[in-house]
Amino acid sequence: MNIEQMKTVLKEIVTKTSLTPCVVGHRGVGKSAGIVQVCRELGRRYVPLRLGQMEVGDLVGIPYREGTVMHWSRPSWWPTGDDPETVVHCDELNRAQQEDTLQAIFQFVEPPMAGGQRALHTHTLDRKHKVVVTINPPDGSYQVTPLDRALIDRMVMLYVETDYRCWAHHAERQDFDRGVREFLAVNQELLARQGGAMELQAEPTERGWEMVSILRQQCRFPGELEMEVYAGIVGQEAAIAFLRWQAERRERPVSPGEVLDSWPAVAERVRQQRDDLQAVTLNGIVSLLREEPNLTGQREEHLMNYLDCLPRDLRFAMVKELLKIPPVALTLSKDEHDGVVLEAIRNISSEAGRHG
């Protein structure tokens, strides 16, 4: 992806998740500048950490004692709960010169557990603050430390490449010298030479699929970027297979059994169905309930969830059909379901009155 695409993805991840994006790119491509621009556009404070220049004490603070208890002072860069929303940029992660520095920052770049807070030794980070990482690829062109699998698995890897159109747009906004801009317009190959392959060999893992799940539930990426984002988590082969499988499933309507028995697993697919596919699902549920009208507690809950997600006209049509099935009609008449079906029932009654 190019820098502008990276900024689009970064905004989604930073504003909607607690995951840690890691931007991988060759020198001068604009990784840091892009992150600064994202912070400005989001109105977030920007705090850079040049990890190649830092030691463990710069990260965890200096120890001091209170009576018989040892504490660590808060580093000056550490955002507090009173500070405005901040992005902490862990720059040059794989340039950390000391092994213990890299081990210390490992905990900080790891996304917090569900409901927890990101931490570094004894310090905890307020949930409103986010962390972004940048590195140069370990392709032999840079003096960098290889990152182990466990660390890579904890980040969303975003691979950024040079792109003339992005550079030209930036150069125009910054009013670069006209002669330089015109020269590169006809000599684009001299803007920057692509380095070696940047892949850090992401592979499918349980943690990786959990991150893909979080991104799919909470973020919306342009279609042409979705595969790149997921490939940076579970690898290209797995990402391609997953998106191909999704595309094939989108052409098939969700089955009645899936809605009534596995609603949480298919809820998002149902919401994204085209109207023609939704009609197939709706009619299938009505047919199934004519054959099996006695709803279990779970099926009742899932049916209500399905009705709640339908557009107003489809909900009206479905409730109208369901009221013709006595056991289901009794379920719909419960007071607890008024928020979902009451308007449809009133419209049906009004319609019947007009035709009567």
Phi, psi and omega in degrees: 000157176268180185297318180296320177294320177300319180297320178299313180294318182299319179299318179298312184292316184293319185276338189242351181221174173250016179288164182250107175282141177239112182271120182250126180193161179285164183303141174077001183285342176109023181300304184294318180298321179296321179293319177299317179297319178300316180299317179296316182292330179269353182071032180254148175288145183246124179236109180269139173241113176273091189294337177294345181251005189249153174246174183303319181298330178291338182264312186264351180092170181269134181287144173215162186242138171240104186064241181259010184249132177268134177234168175234129182293148179287129177300150184297333183277348188291120180288138178262176178294339180274346180284154176295164180308129189233146168250118176268117184262106177276090184274148176060041183306317182271015172255004177304122189282337182247137181302322182290334176293316178295321178294324181292319184283343180309312183297325186288323182279348178288129178301146180293154174295159181306124179080355181262190180236148175294143185222160172216106184058244183266000184261139176244144184259131177303142186298338182285344179269144183235162183236134176232141182242146170228145177214159167271147182291145179277065184257011181095352181271349186230154177272083186232160179264130177300139177267136182281166185302320184298322181286316179301320182295345183265003183231156173267108185278123179243116185264121185247133179239159180294146183212119185300317184298321177296316181296317181298319178297315178297316182297323179291317180297325182271002179056051175296162179307131184298322180298320178295315182296316182292323179297313183288338177297329180252358178227055187298334180292346180265004178292306177197137178273134178295137177276199179288178180301141185258353184304131175258024173056055173295142181227156179296131174218165176302317180295322180297315180293329175296319179293321176300318179299316179299315181296320180291327181280329190246344185237159174230113180253149172304145185306323183286348180257343186303315181296319180298319181295311182292327178296330178286356181247313185243005180092155186295317183299313180293321181295317179296315180299318182295314183289328175294318178297318178298317181297319179295320180291329181295338180274356178246134179292151175293135184281156178302318180298322178296319180295312187281334185249342184220043186306311183303327183284335185244001186305315183292321177299318181298315182296332183264000181295144171295159183300324181292322177290324179297322179296323178296315179298314182300310182294326178294321179294317179300316179297318180297318182289337174293327180276325182230073189284342183277110186273133170285169179302318181291316180296323177300313180298316182291324177297316179296321177298319180295313179301321183295332183271352183283148171300158187305316184291321179290323178297317179301314182296320183288316179300321179301319179286322182292329179293346178277356179251101190311308181299325179286323178300321177297322179295315181296334184280356179296140181303325184294344181258006183303323183298336182265318191246349188300315181298318180296318180295320179296319179295322178295317179296320179295318179297318180296323180294322180293323181278343180285000000 
